[in-house]
Amino acid sequence: MIPWITQTWQNHQKKLEVKTALVTQISKSVSDFLITAQLVEAHSPSIALADYHNAYRNWSEVSADIESELMAYFPTDAYSAQWHNYTVSLEKFYFLSAVNIPDPIRKARINSIQEYLSTRAISHGFGDFDARSKKIH
């Protein structure tokens, strides 16, 4: 009985460590990229557009690692699919802000991002995000 309890506790501890590491990795990767985007948008003299592209490339690499870890450690949960959906939305954000694209494609990407955010806002109790997000167009 004692070995079973010890093993169960160790498994629980390992899961907590993995979750903590993933949350830290997710937080750092997303914030690094978004802060760089904000600095570029604010025309900060300390950052160039090349830095934004590098931040996106770094984020893309870390994002793929995170998705792999989510699939490996939580294969029965929807975490990897949710992360993938978030990744796609952030990629669309990047292409909207870093690349001069034709208006129809731009509108389609904005709509896709709004749809993603709308489903997350409603599921997390933020009310009618869709009505407020119409101001973006």
Secondary structure, 3 states (H helix, E strand, C coil): CHHHHHHHHHHHHHHHHHHHHHHHHHHHHHHHHHHHHHHHHCCCCCCCHHHHHHHHHHHHHHHHHHHHHHHHHCCCCCHHHHHHHHHHHHHHHHHHHHCCCCHHHHHHHHHHHHHHHHHHHHHCCCCCHHHHHHHHC
